[in-house]
Amino acid sequence: MAILKASDIREMNISEMNEKLAELKKELMKENANKATGGSPSNPGKIKEIKRTIARIYTIMNEKKGEAEA
């Protein structure tokens, strides 16, 4: 679920990106809570991938805002 390519994100509008960000942040919080309680992650690379996807969405949102201002 967390794996989104940049091309997929670029096709979204800003509101869809915000929805996806909220969803990813909730999932990241759940994974971090699981890790903090001593539970073993179901997929060890999932936290890193979620963080990368969140950063990717923020980057593309900033690009779109820059294009709108110019």
N, CA, C and O atoms as a Tripos MOL2 file, in Angstrom:
@<TRIPOS>MOLECULE
protein
  280   279    70     0     0
PROTEIN
NO_CHARGES

@<TRIPOS>ATOM
      1 N           0.8160   -1.1930    0.0000 N.3       1 MET1
      2 CA          0.0000    0.0000    0.0000 C.3       1 MET1
      3 C           0.8570    1.2520    0.0000 C.2       1 MET1
      4 O           0.5370    2.2420   -0.6590 O.2       1 MET1
      5 N           1.9460    1.1960    0.7450 N.am      2 ALA2
      6 CA          2.7540    2.3980    0.9270 C.3       2 ALA2
      7 C           3.6070    2.7220   -0.2910 C.2       2 ALA2
      8 O           4.1050    3.8400   -0.4200 O.2       2 ALA2
      9 N           3.7770    1.7630   -1.1760 N.am      3 ILE3
     10 CA          4.6520    2.0050   -2.3050 C.3       3 ILE3
     11 C           3.8890    2.7610   -3.3870 C.2       3 ILE3
     12 O           3.0020    2.2170   -4.0440 O.2       3 ILE3
     13 N           4.2560    4.0280   -3.5530 N.am      4 LEU4
     14 CA          3.6810    4.8690   -4.6010 C.3       4 LEU4
     15 C           4.8310    5.4240   -5.4250 C.2       4 LEU4
     16 O           5.7900    5.9730   -4.8830 O.2       4 LEU4
     17 N           4.7270    5.2800   -6.7050 N.am      5 LYS5
     18 CA          5.7560    5.8430   -7.5820 C.3       5 LYS5
     19 C           5.4900    7.3330   -7.7690 C.2       5 LYS5
     20 O           4.3620    7.8020   -7.6150 O.2       5 LYS5
     21 N           6.5380    8.0580   -8.1010 N.am      6 ALA6
     22 CA          6.4080    9.4980   -8.3040 C.3       6 ALA6
     23 C           5.4200    9.7960   -9.4180 C.2       6 ALA6
     24 O           4.6750   10.7730   -9.3390 O.2       6 ALA6
     25 N           5.4030    8.9710  -10.4490 N.am      7 SER7
     26 CA          4.4740    9.2100  -11.5560 C.3       7 SER7
     27 C           3.0240    9.0590  -11.1050 C.2       7 SER7
     28 O           2.1480    9.7850  -11.5740 O.2       7 SER7
     29 N           2.7670    8.1120  -10.1880 N.am      8 ASP8
     30 CA          1.4110    7.9490   -9.6590 C.3       8 ASP8
     31 C           1.0070    9.1570   -8.8210 C.2       8 ASP8
     32 O          -0.1340    9.6130   -8.8830 O.2       8 ASP8
     33 N           1.9530    9.6670   -8.0400 N.am      9 ILE9
     34 CA          1.6620   10.8140   -7.1810 C.3       9 ILE9
     35 C           1.4130   12.0580   -8.0260 C.2       9 ILE9
     36 O           0.5370   12.8600   -7.7040 O.2       9 ILE9
     37 N           2.1720   12.2250   -9.0980 N.am     10 ARG10
     38 CA          2.0100   13.4010   -9.9570 C.3      10 ARG10
     39 C           0.6310   13.4550  -10.6110 C.2      10 ARG10
     40 O           0.1490   14.5360  -10.9500 O.2      10 ARG10
     41 N          -0.0030   12.3060  -10.7900 N.am     11 GLU11
     42 CA         -1.3360   12.2670  -11.3910 C.3      11 GLU11
     43 C          -2.4200   12.7090  -10.4100 C.2      11 GLU11
     44 O          -3.5280   13.0480  -10.8250 O.2      11 GLU11
     45 N          -2.1100   12.7070   -9.1210 N.am     12 MET12
     46 CA         -3.0900   13.0980   -8.1000 C.3      12 MET12
     47 C          -3.2010   14.6210   -8.0260 C.2      12 MET12
     48 O          -2.2750   15.3450   -8.3910 O.2      12 MET12
     49 N          -4.3550   15.0900   -7.5450 N.am     13 ASN13
     50 CA         -4.4660   16.5160   -7.2480 C.3      13 ASN13
     51 C          -4.0960   16.7290   -5.7790 C.2      13 ASN13
     52 O          -3.8560   15.7670   -5.0500 O.2      13 ASN13
     53 N          -4.0530   17.9760   -5.3550 N.am     14 ILE14
     54 CA         -3.5710   18.3070   -4.0110 C.3      14 ILE14
     55 C          -4.4420   17.6630   -2.9260 C.2      14 ILE14
     56 O          -3.9140   17.1750   -1.9270 O.2      14 ILE14
     57 N          -5.7460   17.6550   -3.1060 N.am     15 SER15
     58 CA         -6.6160   17.0780   -2.0790 C.3      15 SER15
     59 C          -6.4030   15.5670   -1.9400 C.2      15 SER15
     60 O          -6.4280   15.0330   -0.8320 O.2      15 SER15
     61 N          -6.1950   14.8870   -3.0650 N.am     16 GLU16
     62 CA         -5.9120   13.4550   -3.0080 C.3      16 GLU16
     63 C          -4.5830   13.1950   -2.3120 C.2      16 GLU16
     64 O          -4.4480   12.2260   -1.5640 O.2      16 GLU16
     65 N          -3.5980   14.0630   -2.5570 N.am     17 MET17
     66 CA         -2.3020   13.9200   -1.8950 C.3      17 MET17
     67 C          -2.4400   14.1020   -0.3890 C.2      17 MET17
     68 O          -1.8190   13.3780    0.3890 O.2      17 MET17
     69 N          -3.2570   15.0740    0.0190 N.am     18 ASN18
     70 CA         -3.4640   15.2970    1.4510 C.3      18 ASN18
     71 C          -4.1350   14.0940    2.1110 C.2      18 ASN18
     72 O          -3.7840   13.7220    3.2300 O.2      18 ASN18
     73 N          -5.1010   13.4850    1.4180 N.am     19 GLU19
     74 CA         -5.7480   12.2860    1.9410 C.3      19 GLU19
     75 C          -4.7520   11.1460    2.0880 C.2      19 GLU19
     76 O          -4.7450   10.4460    3.1010 O.2      19 GLU19
     77 N          -3.9190   10.9620    1.0830 N.am     20 LYS20
     78 CA         -2.9240    9.8970    1.1100 C.3      20 LYS20
     79 C          -1.8990   10.1500    2.2160 C.2      20 LYS20
     80 O          -1.4530    9.2110    2.8750 O.2      20 LYS20
     81 N          -1.5220   11.4290    2.4230 N.am     21 LEU21
     82 CA         -0.5940   11.7740    3.5040 C.3      21 LEU21
     83 C          -1.1730   11.4000    4.8600 C.2      21 LEU21
     84 O          -0.4790   10.8160    5.6920 O.2      21 LEU21
     85 N          -2.4250   11.7290    5.0850 N.am     22 ALA22
     86 CA         -3.0650   11.4040    6.3580 C.3      22 ALA22
     87 C          -3.0830    9.8960    6.5820 C.2      22 ALA22
     88 O          -2.8190    9.4200    7.6860 O.2      22 ALA22
     89 N          -3.3960    9.1560    5.5320 N.am     23 GLU23
     90 CA         -3.4430    7.7040    5.6110 C.3      23 GLU23
     91 C          -2.0520    7.1280    5.9250 C.2      23 GLU23
     92 O          -1.9190    6.2400    6.7670 O.2      23 GLU23
     93 N          -1.0340    7.6360    5.2470 N.am     24 LEU24
     94 CA          0.3260    7.1400    5.4590 C.3      24 LEU24
     95 C           0.8420    7.5010    6.8490 C.2      24 LEU24
     96 O           1.5200    6.6950    7.4870 O.2      24 LEU24
     97 N           0.5250    8.7040    7.3200 N.am     25 LYS25
     98 CA          0.9660    9.1150    8.6540 C.3      25 LYS25
     99 C           0.3250    8.2370    9.7260 C.2      25 LYS25
    100 O           0.9680    7.8830   10.7130 O.2      25 LYS25
    101 N          -0.9490    7.8880    9.5250 N.am     26 LYS26
    102 CA         -1.6340    7.0140   10.4770 C.3      26 LYS26
    103 C          -0.9770    5.6280   10.4860 C.2      26 LYS26
    104 O          -0.7800    5.0320   11.5450 O.2      26 LYS26
    105 N          -0.6460    5.1320    9.3080 N.am     27 GLU27
    106 CA          0.0000    3.8280    9.2100 C.3      27 GLU27
    107 C           1.3970    3.8590    9.8390 C.2      27 GLU27
    108 O           1.7990    2.9060   10.5070 O.2      27 GLU27
    109 N           2.1310    4.9480    9.6260 N.am     28 LEU28
    110 CA          3.4620    5.0930   10.2100 C.3      28 LEU28
    111 C           3.3740    5.1340   11.7350 C.2      28 LEU28
    112 O           4.1930    4.5310   12.4280 O.2      28 LEU28
    113 N           2.3800    5.8430   12.2440 N.am     29 MET29
    114 CA          2.2010    5.9200   13.6920 C.3      29 MET29
    115 C           1.9160    4.5320   14.2690 C.2      29 MET29
    116 O           2.4290    4.1750   15.3300 O.2      29 MET29
    117 N           1.1000    3.7620   13.5650 N.am     30 LYS30
    118 CA          0.7700    2.4180   14.0180 C.3      30 LYS30
    119 C           2.0090    1.5240   14.0200 C.2      30 LYS30
    120 O           2.2270    0.7650   14.9650 O.2      30 LYS30
    121 N           2.8120    1.6130   12.9740 N.am     31 GLU31
    122 CA          4.0340    0.8050   12.8920 C.3      31 GLU31
    123 C           5.0340    1.2100   13.9740 C.2      31 GLU31
    124 O           5.6740    0.3500   14.5810 O.2      31 GLU31
    125 N           5.1720    2.5150   14.2170 N.am     32 ASN32
    126 CA          6.0990    2.9770   15.2540 C.3      32 ASN32
    127 C           5.6250    2.5530   16.6420 C.2      32 ASN32
    128 O           6.4450    2.2120   17.4950 O.2      32 ASN32
    129 N           4.3290    2.5700   16.8750 N.am     33 ALA33
    130 CA          3.7950    2.1230   18.1660 C.3      33 ALA33
    131 C           4.0630    0.6400   18.3630 C.2      33 ALA33
    132 O           4.4120    0.2040   19.4600 O.2      33 ALA33
    133 N           3.9020   -0.1220   17.3090 N.am     34 ASN34
    134 CA          4.1750   -1.5550   17.3750 C.3      34 ASN34
    135 C           5.6480   -1.7920   17.6940 C.2      34 ASN34
    136 O           5.9790   -2.6660   18.4960 O.2      34 ASN34
    137 N           6.5140   -1.0300   17.0790 N.am     35 LYS35
    138 CA          7.9430   -1.1520   17.3130 C.3      35 LYS35
    139 C           8.2990   -0.7400   18.7390 C.2      35 LYS35
    140 O           9.1380   -1.3750   19.3790 O.2      35 LYS35
    141 N           7.6610    0.3280   19.2420 N.am     36 ALA36
    142 CA          7.9610    0.8480   20.5710 C.3      36 ALA36
    143 C           7.5240   -0.1120   21.6780 C.2      36 ALA36
    144 O           8.1360   -0.1520   22.7450 O.2      36 ALA36
    145 N           6.4830   -0.8700   21.4280 N.am     37 THR37
    146 CA          6.0050   -1.8090   22.4430 C.3      37 THR37
    147 C           6.7870   -3.1080   22.4290 C.2      37 THR37
    148 O           6.4940   -4.0190   23.2040 O.2      37 THR37
    149 N           7.7620   -3.2000   21.5690 N.am     38 GLY38
    150 CA          8.6010   -4.3940   21.5320 C.3      38 GLY38
    151 C           8.1200   -5.4450   20.5660 C.2      38 GLY38
    152 O           8.6860   -6.5360   20.5080 O.2      38 GLY38
    153 N           7.1000   -5.1450   19.8160 N.am     39 GLY39
    154 CA          6.5970   -6.0920   18.8280 C.3      39 GLY39
    155 C           7.5250   -6.1640   17.6370 C.2      39 GLY39
    156 O           8.2380   -5.2090   17.3320 O.2      39 GLY39
    157 N           7.5120   -7.2910   16.9740 N.am     40 SER40
    158 CA          8.3440   -7.4090   15.7890 C.3      40 SER40
    159 C           7.5420   -6.9410   14.5790 C.2      40 SER40
    160 O           6.3690   -7.2860   14.4380 O.2      40 SER40
    161 N           8.1700   -6.1600   13.7090 N.am     41 PRO41
    162 CA          7.4470   -5.6560   12.5360 C.3      41 PRO41
    163 C           7.1390   -6.7860   11.5590 C.2      41 PRO41
    164 O           7.9250   -7.7180   11.3890 O.2      41 PRO41
    165 N           5.9840   -6.6790   10.9270 N.am     42 SER42
    166 CA          5.6060   -7.7010    9.9500 C.3      42 SER42
    167 C           6.5060   -7.6200    8.7220 C.2      42 SER42
    168 O           6.8110   -8.6310    8.0890 O.2      42 SER42
    169 N           6.9250   -6.4000    8.4010 N.am     43 ASN43
    170 CA          7.8170   -6.1810    7.2720 C.3      43 ASN43
    171 C           8.8430   -5.1340    7.7190 C.2      43 ASN43
    172 O           8.4950   -3.9630    7.8670 O.2      43 ASN43
    173 N          10.0870   -5.5290    7.9340 N.am     44 PRO44
    174 CA         11.0790   -4.6040    8.4950 C.3      44 PRO44
    175 C          11.3370   -3.3540    7.6580 C.2      44 PRO44
    176 O          11.6900   -2.3160    8.2190 O.2      44 PRO44
    177 N          11.1770   -3.4140    6.3740 N.am     45 GLY45
    178 CA         11.4360   -2.2640    5.5210 C.3      45 GLY45
    179 C          10.2390   -1.3550    5.3410 C.2      45 GLY45
    180 O          10.3290   -0.3520    4.6340 O.2      45 GLY45
    181 N           9.1350   -1.6810    5.9590 N.am     46 LYS46
    182 CA          7.8960   -0.9390    5.7430 C.3      46 LYS46
    183 C           7.9750    0.4820    6.2910 C.2      46 LYS46
    184 O           7.4970    1.4150    5.6470 O.2      46 LYS46
    185 N           8.5640    0.6600    7.4610 N.am     47 ILE47
    186 CA          8.6530    1.9900    8.0640 C.3      47 ILE47
    187 C           9.4610    2.9150    7.1710 C.2      47 ILE47
    188 O           9.0710    4.0580    6.9340 O.2      47 ILE47
    189 N          10.5720    2.4250    6.6860 N.am     48 LYS48
    190 CA         11.4250    3.2350    5.8150 C.3      48 LYS48
    191 C          10.6940    3.6000    4.5280 C.2      48 LYS48
    192 O          10.7950    4.7330    4.0580 O.2      48 LYS48
    193 N           9.9700    2.6610    3.9650 N.am     49 GLU49
    194 CA          9.2480    2.9210    2.7230 C.3      49 GLU49
    195 C           8.1230    3.9210    2.9330 C.2      49 GLU49
    196 O           7.8720    4.7570    2.0650 O.2      49 GLU49
    197 N           7.4470    3.8490    4.0620 N.am     50 ILE50
    198 CA          6.3820    4.8060    4.3550 C.3      50 ILE50
    199 C           6.9650    6.2080    4.4730 C.2      50 ILE50
    200 O           6.4070    7.1630    3.9320 O.2      50 ILE50
    201 N           8.0930    6.3340    5.1830 N.am     51 LYS51
    202 CA          8.7420    7.6330    5.3320 C.3      51 LYS51
    203 C           9.1620    8.1970    3.9830 C.2      51 LYS51
    204 O           8.9960    9.3910    3.7300 O.2      51 LYS51
    205 N           9.6970    7.3630    3.1290 N.am     52 ARG52
    206 CA         10.1090    7.8160    1.7960 C.3      52 ARG52
    207 C           8.9240    8.2720    0.9700 C.2      52 ARG52
    208 O           9.0110    9.2680    0.2520 O.2      52 ARG52
    209 N           7.8140    7.5500    1.0640 N.am     53 THR53
    210 CA          6.6260    7.9060    0.3070 C.3      53 THR53
    211 C           6.0570    9.2330    0.7950 C.2      53 THR53
    212 O           5.6180   10.0510   -0.0130 O.2      53 THR53
    213 N           6.0590    9.4570    2.1100 N.am     54 ILE54
    214 CA          5.5960   10.7310    2.6560 C.3      54 ILE54
    215 C           6.4630   11.8700    2.1310 C.2      54 ILE54
    216 O           5.9480   12.9080    1.7170 O.2      54 ILE54
    217 N           7.7700   11.6760    2.1460 N.am     55 ALA55
    218 CA          8.6860   12.7060    1.6420 C.3      55 ALA55
    219 C           8.4610   12.9510    0.1560 C.2      55 ALA55
    220 O           8.5170   14.0920   -0.3030 O.2      55 ALA55
    221 N           8.2080   11.8890   -0.5920 N.am     56 ARG56
    222 CA          7.9620   12.0040   -2.0270 C.3      56 ARG56
    223 C           6.7100   12.8450   -2.2860 C.2      56 ARG56
    224 O           6.6960   13.6860   -3.1850 O.2      56 ARG56
    225 N           5.6680   12.6120   -1.4980 N.am     57 ILE57
    226 CA          4.4260   13.3700   -1.6750 C.3      57 ILE57
    227 C           4.6540   14.8430   -1.3550 C.2      57 ILE57
    228 O           4.2130   15.7150   -2.1030 O.2      57 ILE57
    229 N           5.3470   15.1310   -0.2370 N.am     58 TYR58
    230 CA          5.6430   16.5260    0.1060 C.3      58 TYR58
    231 C           6.4440   17.2170   -0.9890 C.2      58 TYR58
    232 O           6.1770   18.3730   -1.3160 O.2      58 TYR58
    233 N           7.4130   16.5260   -1.5510 N.am     59 THR59
    234 CA          8.2450   17.1040   -2.6060 C.3      59 THR59
    235 C           7.4050   17.4660   -3.8240 C.2      59 THR59
    236 O           7.5410   18.5620   -4.3690 O.2      59 THR59
    237 N           6.5540   16.5680   -4.2460 N.am     60 ILE60
    238 CA          5.7370   16.8090   -5.4350 C.3      60 ILE60
    239 C           4.7000   17.8980   -5.1600 C.2      60 ILE60
    240 O           4.3790   18.6850   -6.0490 O.2      60 ILE60
    241 N           4.1740   17.9460   -3.9340 N.am     61 MET61
    242 CA          3.2380   19.0210   -3.5820 C.3      61 MET61
    243 C           3.9270   20.3810   -3.6910 C.2      61 MET61
    244 O           3.3470   21.3350   -4.2100 O.2      61 MET61
    245 N           5.1590   20.4660   -3.2020 N.am     62 ASN62
    246 CA          5.9000   21.7220   -3.2910 C.3      62 ASN62
    247 C           6.1990   22.0870   -4.7370 C.2      62 ASN62
    248 O           6.1640   23.2650   -5.0930 O.2      62 ASN62
    249 N           6.4920   21.1080   -5.5690 N.am     63 GLU63
    250 CA          6.7170   21.3750   -6.9910 C.3      63 GLU63
    251 C           5.4630   21.9540   -7.6260 C.2      63 GLU63
    252 O           5.5370   22.9270   -8.3770 O.2      63 GLU63
    253 N           4.3050   21.3560   -7.3280 N.am     64 LYS64
    254 CA          3.0460   21.8340   -7.9170 C.3      64 LYS64
    255 C           2.7100   23.2370   -7.4390 C.2      64 LYS64
    256 O           2.2040   24.0520   -8.2100 O.2      64 LYS64
    257 N           2.9910   23.5290   -6.1530 N.am     65 LYS65
    258 CA          2.7410   24.8780   -5.6280 C.3      65 LYS65
    259 C           3.6620   25.8860   -6.3010 C.2      65 LYS65
    260 O           3.2580   27.0170   -6.5690 O.2      65 LYS65
    261 N           4.8920   25.4800   -6.5720 N.am     66 GLY66
    262 CA          5.8400   26.3640   -7.2530 C.3      66 GLY66
    263 C           5.4140   26.6590   -8.6710 C.2      66 GLY66
    264 O           5.5820   27.7790   -9.1550 O.2      66 GLY66
    265 N           4.8590   25.6520   -9.3480 N.am     67 GLU67
    266 CA          4.3890   25.8580  -10.7210 C.3      67 GLU67
    267 C           3.1800   26.8050  -10.7250 C.2      67 GLU67
    268 O           3.0300   27.6180  -11.6380 O.2      67 GLU67
    269 N           2.3380   26.6990   -9.7270 N.am     68 ALA68
    270 CA          1.1500   27.5490   -9.6800 C.3      68 ALA68
    271 C           1.5080   29.0020   -9.4290 C.2      68 ALA68
    272 O           0.8340   29.9030   -9.9280 O.2      68 ALA68
    273 N           2.5630   29.2380   -8.6590 N.am     69 GLU69
    274 CA          2.9850   30.6160   -8.3690 C.3      69 GLU69
    275 C           3.6920   31.2420   -9.5530 C.2      69 GLU69
    276 O           3.6000   32.4520   -9.7600 O.2      69 GLU69
    277 N           4.3920   30.4430  -10.3280 N.am     70 ALA70
    278 CA          5.1830   30.9940  -11.4420 C.3      70 ALA70
    279 C           4.3390   31.2750  -12.6540 C.2      70 ALA70
    280 O           4.8540   31.7390  -13.6710 O.2      70 ALA70
@<TRIPOS>BOND
     1     1     2 1
     2     2     3 1
     3     3     4 2
     4     3     5 am
     5     5     6 1
     6     6     7 1
     7     7     8 2
     8     7     9 am
     9     9    10 1
    10    10    11 1
    11    11    12 2
    12    11    13 am
    13    13    14 1
    14    14    15 1
    15    15    16 2
    16    15    17 am
    17    17    18 1
    18    18    19 1
    19    19    20 2
    20    19    21 am
    21    21    22 1
    22    22    23 1
    23    23    24 2
    24    23    25 am
    25    25    26 1
    26    26    27 1
    27    27    28 2
    28    27    29 am
    29    29    30 1
    30    30    31 1
    31    31    32 2
    32    31    33 am
    33    33    34 1
    34    34    35 1
    35    35    36 2
    36    35    37 am
    37    37    38 1
    38    38    39 1
    39    39    40 2
    40    39    41 am
    41    41    42 1
    42    42    43 1
    43    43    44 2
    44    43    45 am
    45    45    46 1
    46    46    47 1
    47    47    48 2
    48    47    49 am
    49    49    50 1
    50    50    51 1
    51    51    52 2
    52    51    53 am
    53    53    54 1
    54    54    55 1
    55    55    56 2
    56    55    57 am
    57    57    58 1
    58    58    59 1
    59    59    60 2
    60    59    61 am
    61    61    62 1
    62    62    63 1
    63    63    64 2
    64    63    65 am
    65    65    66 1
    66    66    67 1
    67    67    68 2
    68    67    69 am
    69    69    70 1
    70    70    71 1
    71    71    72 2
    72    71    73 am
    73    73    74 1
    74    74    75 1
    75    75    76 2
    76    75    77 am
    77    77    78 1
    78    78    79 1
    79    79    80 2
    80    79    81 am
    81    81    82 1
    82    82    83 1
    83    83    84 2
    84    83    85 am
    85    85    86 1
    86    86    87 1
    87    87    88 2
    88    87    89 am
    89    89    90 1
    90    90    91 1
    91    91    92 2
    92    91    93 am
    93    93    94 1
    94    94    95 1
    95    95    96 2
    96    95    97 am
    97    97    98 1
    98    98    99 1
    99    99   100 2
   100    99   101 am
   101   101   102 1
   102   102   103 1
   103   103   104 2
   104   103   105 am
   105   105   106 1
   106   106   107 1
   107   107   108 2
   108   107   109 am
   109   109   110 1
   110   110   111 1
   111   111   112 2
   112   111   113 am
   113   113   114 1
   114   114   115 1
   115   115   116 2
   116   115   117 am
   117   117   118 1
   118   118   119 1
   119   119   120 2
   120   119   121 am
   121   121   122 1
   122   122   123 1
   123   123   124 2
   124   123   125 am
   125   125   126 1
   126   126   127 1
   127   127   128 2
   128   127   129 am
   129   129   130 1
   130   130   131 1
   131   131   132 2
   132   131   133 am
   133   133   134 1
   134   134   135 1
   135   135   136 2
   136   135   137 am
   137   137   138 1
   138   138   139 1
   139   139   140 2
   140   139   141 am
   141   141   142 1
   142   142   143 1
   143   143   144 2
   144   143   145 am
   145   145   146 1
   146   146   147 1
   147   147   148 2
   148   147   149 am
   149   149   150 1
   150   150   151 1
   151   151   152 2
   152   151   153 am
   153   153   154 1
   154   154   155 1
   155   155   156 2
   156   155   157 am
   157   157   158 1
   158   158   159 1
   159   159   160 2
   160   159   161 am
   161   161   162 1
   162   162   163 1
   163   163   164 2
   164   163   165 am
   165   165   166 1
   166   166   167 1
   167   167   168 2
   168   167   169 am
   169   169   170 1
   170   170   171 1
   171   171   172 2
   172   171   173 am
   173   173   174 1
   174   174   175 1
   175   175   176 2
   176   175   177 am
   177   177   178 1
   178   178   179 1
   179   179   180 2
   180   179   181 am
   181   181   182 1
   182   182   183 1
   183   183   184 2
   184   183   185 am
   185   185   186 1
   186   186   187 1
   187   187   188 2
   188   187   189 am
   189   189   190 1
   190   190   191 1
   191   191   192 2
   192   191   193 am
   193   193   194 1
   194   194   195 1
   195   195   196 2
   196   195   197 am
   197   197   198 1
   198   198   199 1
   199   199   200 2
   200   199   201 am
   201   201   202 1
   202   202   203 1
   203   203   204 2
   204   203   205 am
   205   205   206 1
   206   206   207 1
   207   207   208 2
   208   207   209 am
   209   209   210 1
   210   210   211 1
   211   211   212 2
   212   211   213 am
   213   213   214 1
   214   214   215 1
   215   215   216 2
   216   215   217 am
   217   217   218 1
   218   218   219 1
   219   219   220 2
   220   219   221 am
   221   221   222 1
   222   222   223 1
   223   223   224 2
   224   223   225 am
   225   225   226 1
   226   226   227 1
   227   227   228 2
   228   227   229 am
   229   229   230 1
   230   230   231 1
   231   231   232 2
   232   231   233 am
   233   233   234 1
   234   234   235 1
   235   235   236 2
   236   235   237 am
   237   237   238 1
   238   238   239 1
   239   239   240 2
   240   239   241 am
   241   241   242 1
   242   242   243 1
   243   243   244 2
   244   243   245 am
   245   245   246 1
   246   246   247 1
   247   247   248 2
   248   247   249 am
   249   249   250 1
   250   250   251 1
   251   251   252 2
   252   251   253 am
   253   253   254 1
   254   254   255 1
   255   255   256 2
   256   255   257 am
   257   257   258 1
   258   258   259 1
   259   259   260 2
   260   259   261 am
   261   261   262 1
   262   262   263 1
   263   263   264 2
   264   263   265 am
   265   265   266 1
   266   266   267 1
   267   267   268 2
   268   267   269 am
   269   269   270 1
   270   270   271 1
   271   271   272 2
   272   271   273 am
   273   273   274 1
   274   274   275 1
   275   275   276 2
   276   275   277 am
   277   277   278 1
   278   278   279 1
   279   279   280 2
@<TRIPOS>SUBSTRUCTURE
     1 MET1         2 RESIDUE 1 A MET
     2 ALA2         6 RESIDUE 1 A ALA
     3 ILE3        10 RESIDUE 1 A ILE
     4 LEU4        14 RESIDUE 1 A LEU
     5 LYS5        18 RESIDUE 1 A LYS
     6 ALA6        22 RESIDUE 1 A ALA
     7 SER7        26 RESIDUE 1 A SER
     8 ASP8        30 RESIDUE 1 A ASP
     9 ILE9        34 RESIDUE 1 A ILE
    10 ARG10       38 RESIDUE 1 A ARG
    11 GLU11       42 RESIDUE 1 A GLU
    12 MET12       46 RESIDUE 1 A MET
    13 ASN13       50 RESIDUE 1 A ASN
    14 ILE14       54 RESIDUE 1 A ILE
    15 SER15       58 RESIDUE 1 A SER
    16 GLU16       62 RESIDUE 1 A GLU
    17 MET17       66 RESIDUE 1 A MET
    18 ASN18       70 RESIDUE 1 A ASN
    19 GLU19       74 RESIDUE 1 A GLU
    20 LYS20       78 RESIDUE 1 A LYS
    21 LEU21       82 RESIDUE 1 A LEU
    22 ALA22       86 RESIDUE 1 A ALA
    23 GLU23       90 RESIDUE 1 A GLU
    24 LEU24       94 RESIDUE 1 A LEU
    25 LYS25       98 RESIDUE 1 A LYS
    26 LYS26      102 RESIDUE 1 A LYS
    27 GLU27      106 RESIDUE 1 A GLU
    28 LEU28      110 RESIDUE 1 A LEU
    29 MET29      114 RESIDUE 1 A MET
    30 LYS30      118 RESIDUE 1 A LYS
    31 GLU31      122 RESIDUE 1 A GLU
    32 ASN32      126 RESIDUE 1 A ASN
    33 ALA33      130 RESIDUE 1 A ALA
    34 ASN34      134 RESIDUE 1 A ASN
    35 LYS35      138 RESIDUE 1 A LYS
    36 ALA36      142 RESIDUE 1 A ALA
    37 THR37      146 RESIDUE 1 A THR
    38 GLY38      150 RESIDUE 1 A GLY
    39 GLY39      154 RESIDUE 1 A GLY
    40 SER40      158 RESIDUE 1 A SER
    41 PRO41      162 RESIDUE 1 A PRO
    42 SER42      166 RESIDUE 1 A SER
    43 ASN43      170 RESIDUE 1 A ASN
    44 PRO44      174 RESIDUE 1 A PRO
    45 GLY45      178 RESIDUE 1 A GLY
    46 LYS46      182 RESIDUE 1 A LYS
    47 ILE47      186 RESIDUE 1 A ILE
    48 LYS48      190 RESIDUE 1 A LYS
    49 GLU49      194 RESIDUE 1 A GLU
    50 ILE50      198 RESIDUE 1 A ILE
    51 LYS51      202 RESIDUE 1 A LYS
    52 ARG52      206 RESIDUE 1 A ARG
    53 THR53      210 RESIDUE 1 A THR
    54 ILE54      214 RESIDUE 1 A ILE
    55 ALA55      218 RESIDUE 1 A ALA
    56 ARG56      222 RESIDUE 1 A ARG
    57 ILE57      226 RESIDUE 1 A ILE
    58 TYR58      230 RESIDUE 1 A TYR
    59 THR59      234 RESIDUE 1 A THR
    60 ILE60      238 RESIDUE 1 A ILE
    61 MET61      242 RESIDUE 1 A MET
    62 ASN62      246 RESIDUE 1 A ASN
    63 GLU63      250 RESIDUE 1 A GLU
    64 LYS64      254 RESIDUE 1 A LYS
    65 LYS65      258 RESIDUE 1 A LYS
    66 GLY66      262 RESIDUE 1 A GLY
    67 GLU67      266 RESIDUE 1 A GLU
    68 ALA68      270 RESIDUE 1 A ALA
    69 GLU69      274 RESIDUE 1 A GLU
    70 ALA70      278 RESIDUE 1 A ALA
